[in-house]
Amino acid sequence: METALRSGAPPRPGDGTSARRWWVLGAVVLAQLMVVLDGTVVNIALPSAQTDLGFSDGDRQWIVTGYSLAFGGLLLLGGRVSDMIGRKRAFLAGLVGFAAASALGGAADGFGMLVTARVLQGAAGALLAPTALAVLATTFTAPKERARAFGVFSAAAGAGSAIGVLLGGFLTEGLNWRWTLYINVFIAVVAAAAATVSIGRTPRQGPRPALDIPGAVLVSAALFALVLGFSEAETDGWTSPLSWAPLAASALLLVAFAAWQRRAAHPLLPLGVLLDRDRAAGYSGILLASVGMFGVLLFVNYYLQNSLHYSPIRTGLAFLPMVVLLIIGSQLATNVFLPRLGHRRVVPTGMVLGAIGMVLLTGLEPDSTYTTGVLPALLLIGFGIGNVITSSFQAGTSGVDPGTVGVASAVVNTSQQIGGSIGTALLNTLATAATDHYLAAHGTSPTATAQAATHGYAVAYWWGAGTYTAGAFLTALLYRHKRPPAPQPNT
């Protein structure tokens, strides 16, 4: 076993290193959880950080936007770098960078230092997230073990944002806001220790490809502009030049990037990765699932705290049932549903369950209760999206050449990140407009104000339900109609 590990060959069934593969799983799950939850864990701590460091309300959004811009803008580049320098080296570099940036943010003595730390976190995460998924895809090749591993990984990826809300509440109230950043150092240390002893170095086959510099510049600028446009739309509205100008620039840059990839000798993103129907369905599924999921996290969070007057910790605990059902759905998808039914049935069914949950949320009133109003919807959404995310992660990395698995993994993460940005900006804009229209028609009495808020949330939920419905139709059309291969026993 030790000889196999020292040789650098990835663990394979029957070589005596099966136990080490589960250490790999632990390392990549911790890394993915850390990256995903950091998109929300700091949000809960923002009011405390603002009071402590004294920055303005206008500056506050950049604590969140700085992370998402760097993360979303550099994901494809990070995935390609992972393919070039080796996944173990890239994984450890991403962990060290994320931990160092988190420590810098926790020690921040001013707004500039905190924003810088968040941007560095995002850049490290853009290397770490696709590498973690690529490590998983290349380590677990036996169908039965691959299903289990992807189920656990997908549960962490799907539940990370909700866990961030819970963890942010506990750390902010129990300690202080700085621990929402310091906690990453401890997670990274554990993940790095597990990765060091378990992830082997994969021998390179063929010459090292050159980095597509023009492609990297074009796509990073396009994704940066895309995330920026949606972030500005959330605060300034869609008519603001700060919103539509970056979105228009992003569209032009993406067209230029696609044209360049057809000509480049060593394309950053080989177009064959995107043109496979099953992988395209996986990317579409994770994008649309993320649109609705971020909407749930945003507006149910608002409803619990503003309408039902929950504390941050109690709000986080209220999401736990959804997290549990998401994990159960992920495990059932990989071990029961996908082997028997295939992606074409599992993913649309999960989307439909998510849509039903969203419709249930539209019935919430200012005096609704959590048990009868919120909980049933969260359970349905959690179970349905657990199935969607797990299936989409598997499909998005299936059948990819080993030399491009890192960039394929980056497309999965990019889809999740862009979906979250679209969901947050689009649904928040729709909800705000609906709330304003209600107040204009019914006045601003306390009763009307409370009703206006739930009316705005309901509009967002209806759009979320529509997104999931569209996802059900789209994925049903894209996925090939074929019987999945029967799981083989591991040796």
N, C-alpha and C positions, 0 to 999 in steps of 0.2 A: 504493500500500500504506500509506504513512504517513498519507495523508488518511483512509483507512478506519479506521486505528487511532485517530487523533485525534478522529474523529467520535463514537467511543464505541460503534459498532456491533460486535457480536460477529463474529469472522471467519467467513466462509462460503465454501463451495467455489466456486472460480472467481473470487474477488475479489482474488487475488494475495497473500493472507495465509496460505496453507496452511502455510508453514514456521513461522509464528508460533504456529499451533495446537499444534505439538509442544513449543514452549516452555511453553505453558499446561499441557500434559500433564506436563512435567517438574516444574513448580511444584506442581501438585496431588498428584502422586505423592510428592514429598518431604514435603509437608505431611501427607498421610495416613500415610506411613511413620513420621514423627516422632511423631504422636499415638498410633498403635497400638503401636509398640515401647516407648513410655514406660510402657505398662502392665506390661512385664516387665523392661525393662533395669535398673530400679532394684532389682528384687527380688534380683538377684545381688549387688548392692552393699550390701544391708542389713546383713549382719554387720559389714562394715568401717565403715559409717556409725554403727552402734550403738556400736562400740568407740571411735570417734573422738569422738562427741558424748555418750556416756554415758547413753543412755536405756534403759529397761527392756524386757524381752521383751513385756510387756503393751502398752507404747506402740508397739512396732515395727509392729504391724499397721496403725496409722493412717497410716503413710507410704504404704502401698498403698491403704488404704480411702479416705483423704482425696481422692486423685486420682479413684478410681472413683466416689465419691459425687457430686462436683461434675460430672464428665464425664457420667455417666449421668443425673443429675437435671436437667441443663440442656440436653440435646441438642435436644429439641423446641423449646424457647424459642430456642436458637441458630439453628435452621433457619428459624424464622419471622422472626427479626431479619434474617437474611440476605436473605429475600425483601423486607423492608421498606426496608432502607437501601442495597441494591445489593450484588451479589456481590463485586465488586472491593474495595469499601470494607470489607466484612465479612471477606474473605479476608486482606487486609493487617492489619486490626485483630487478627484471631486470631493471625497470625504474630508480630506485635510483642508481643502479650500473652503468648504461649507462651514466646517467647525471654526476655522480661523475668522471668517467673516462674521459668524454668529457671536464669537467672543468679542470682536470689535464692536458690534452693535450693542451688546449687553453693557459694555463699558463706556458707551457714548456719553460725551459731556455736552453735546449740542446737536442741533438739527442736521447740520451738514455731515457730521460724523455718522449719525444714524442712517441717513439716506445712502451714504457711501457704502456702509456695511450691507444694507439691503440690496444694493446693486451688485455687490460682490457675491452675496449669497445667491442671487439669481443666476449669475454667470457660472458659479460652481455647480449649481443645480442643473444647468443646461448641459453640463458634461456628465453629471452623476446620473440623472434620470434615464436617459437612453442607454447608458452603459449598464445600469442595473438590469433593465429589461433584456438587453442583448446577452448579458451573462446568464440570465435565467433561460433564455431560448436556446443557447448553445450547450448548457450544462445538462438540462433535462430533455433527453431525446426519446426515451422509452415512453410510449403513449400514456401508460397508466401513471407513471411518476410525473410526466409533463402536465397531465390534467390536475393532479394534486397541487403541484407547485404553482401553476398559473391561477388556481382557485385561491390560494393563500395570498399570492401577490396582488391579484386583482381586487381582493377584499380590502387590502391595505390601501391600494390606489383609490378605490371608490369611497372608502370610509374616512380617508385621511382628513378631508376638509371638515367633516362633522366632528372627528376626534379633536381637530384643532380648536373648534369652538369650545368643547368641553375642557380641554387642557388649558386653553387661554384663561378661562374663567377661574379654574382652580389656582393656577400659578399667580394670576394678578391679585386675586383676593387673599390667597394664603401666604404669598411671599411678596413679590412686586413685579412690575412689568418687565424688568430686565431678565427675569428667569424665563420668559417666553422665548428668549434668544439663547441664554446660557444652557438651556436644556438640550440644545442641539449638540453641544460639545460632548456631553455624556453619551448621547445616542451614537454619534460618529465614532467615538473611541471603541465602543462595543462592536459596531459594524466593521470597523477597520481591523480589529483583532480577529474577528471571525473570517473576514475576507483574506487576511494574510496567510492563514493556515489552510484555507480550503480552496481558494480559486487558483487553478493552475494557469500557467502561461501557455497559450495556444500557439504552436509553431506556425509561422507565416508560410503560406503556399503561394509561390510566385513573387514577383517584384513588388516593393512597396509603392502604392499609387501616389501620384503627386496630388497635393491639395489644390482643389479648384478654387483659386483665390477670387476670380470674378464672380463665380457662382455663389461663394460664401458671402461676398459683399452684397450681392443683389438680394439673396434670400433673407439675410439677416436684417438688411434695411427694410425689406418688405414686411417681415414679421414684426419688426420694431414699430413701423408705422401703423400696422394693423392694430396691434395691442394699444398703442397710443391713441388712435382714433376712437376706439371703443371706450377707453378710460376717460377721455375728454367728453365723449357723448354722455357718459354717466353723470357728469357734474355740470356740463355746459349746455347739453341738449344737442340734437342732431343738426340744427340750423347753424351752429357755430362753425366758423372756418377752422377752428382748432379741432373739430371733429371730422368734418367731411374732407378737408384737405389731406390729412394723413391717410384716410381711407382710400381716396382717389389715387394718391401716390403709391399706396400699397398695391392696388390693382395693377397699375402700370409696371411696377417693379416685378410683380409676380409673372406678368406676361413676358417681360424681358428675361427673367430667370428661366422660364420654361423654354424660350427660344434658344437661350445659351446652352441649356442642358442637352439639346439635340445636337449641338456642334462640338461640345467640349470633349477632349480626349479622355479625361478622367472626371466625369460629371460628379458633382457633389451629391446629387440625388438622381440615380439612374431612373429614367421614366418608367422602366419595366416594373419597378417596385410599386408604382401607383396604378398601373394599368391592369393588374390582376384583379378579377372581379371580387374574389373573396376578401383580398386585402383591402380593396376599395370599400367594400361593405363594412369591414372592421373599422376603418378610419371614420367612415360616416357615422357608424353606430356610436363610437366613443365621443365624437364631436356633439351629436344631438343629445346624447344622454347627459353630457356635461352642461349643455345649455339649461336643461330642466333642473338638474341637480343643484347647480349654483343658485337658480331661482328659488328652489325650496329652502336652501340654507339661508338665503338672504331674507326672504319675506316671512318665513315661519319664525326666524329669529326676531325680526321686527315685531311680529304679532305677539310672541310670547313675552317680550320685554316691555313693549309699549301698550299693548291692549290688556294682557293678563298680568302685567307687572311682575314678571319673574326676574330673579337676580341672575347675573351671568352664570353662576354655577348651576342653578336650577335649570336655566335654559340649556346649558350643555348636557345635563342629565336627561332632559326631555328628548334629545336626539339619540340617546343610547339605544332604544328599541329599533330605530331605523338602522343603526349600525349593525346590531345583532342580526336583523333580517337580511341585511346586505351580505354579511358574511355567510349566513346559511344559504342564501340564494347562490352565491359564488361557488360554494362547495357542491351544492346539488347540481349546478350547471355542469361543472367539470366531471363529476363522478357518476351522475345519473342521466341528466337530460341530454347533453351533447352526444355521448356515445350512442344513445338510442334514437334521438330525434334529429340531430344535426343543427348547424347554425341557422338554417333557413326557417326553422320553426321556433327555436329557442329565443332568438333575438327579437323578432317581431312580437312574440308573446310577452316578453319582458317589457317591451315598449308599451304595449297595450295596458299592462298592469300599472306602469308608471302614469299613463294618461288617466286611468280611472282614479288613481290616488290624487292627481292634480284636480280632477273634477270634484272630488269630495272636499278638497280644501276651499273651493269656491263658495261653499255654503257656510263658512265661518262668519260669525257675528261678533260684535264687541264683547258679548257676554257668554260666548260659547265656552265649553269646558275642554280641557286637554284630553280627557279620557274618551269622550264621545265625539269630539270634533277633530282634534289633531291626530291622535294616536292611530286610528285606523288608516288614515291616509299615509302616514309615515311608514307604517308596516308594509303597505302595498308597494309604495315607491321603493323602499329599501330592497324588498325581495325582487321586484322586477328589474331594477337597475343593477342589482348584483349579478343577475343572469346576463344582462346586456354587456356590462363591462368585462366580465370574465371571457365571454365569447369573443368580444371585439379585440381584446388583448391577444388572444390566441390566434385569431384570424389575421391580425395585422402583422404578425411576425412569422407566419407559416410559409414554407416553401421559398424562403429567401436565401440567396447565396451567402455562405459564411462571411464573405468579404464585404457585404452590405447590410448585415443584420443590425449593425449599430445605427445606420441611418434609417432603416425601416423602423426600428424602435423609437427613433427620434420623431418620426412622423406620427406614431401613436401618441407620444407625449405632446407633440405640437397640437394634434387634434383635441386633446383634453384641455390644454391651456387656452387655445383659441375658443373652444366651446364655452369655457368658463367666462372668458372676457365678453363674448357675445351675450351670454345669458345675463351676466351682471348688468351690462350697459343697456341692452335692449329692453329687458323686462323691467328694470328700474325706471327707465324713461317712460314706458307705457303706464306703469303704476303711478308715477308722479303726475302724469298728464290726466289720468282718470281721477285721481284725488282732487286735483285743482278744479276740474270740471264739476265734480260733485259739490265742492264747497261753493263754487260760483252759483250753483243752482239752488242750494239748500241753506246757505248762510254759514256762519262760523261759530255757532253755539257749541258747547262741549259735546252735546249728543251728536250734532252733525259732524263735528271734527272726528269723533271716534268712528262714526259710520263711514265717513269719507276714507279713512285709512284702510278699513277692511274692504271697502269697495275697490280701492286701488290694488290691494293685494289680490283680490279676486280676478281682476282683469289680467294681472300677470300670470295667475294660475291657469286661466283659460288659454292664454298663449302658450304656456308650458305644456298643457295638454295637447294643443295643436302640434307643437314641436314633436312630442312623442308619437303622435298619430302619424305624422309625416315620416318619422323614422321607421315606424313599423312597415309602412308601404315601401319605402326606399330599400330597406335591408331585405325585405321579402323578394324584391325584384333583382337585387344585385347578387345575393348569395346563390351559388350553383345548387341545383337540385340533385344532390347525390347522397348516398348513404355514407356516414362517417366510418372510417376504418375501426374495426373492433380492437379494443385495448389489448395489448399483449402483456403477458405476465412478466414481471421483472425478475431477473436472475441475480 
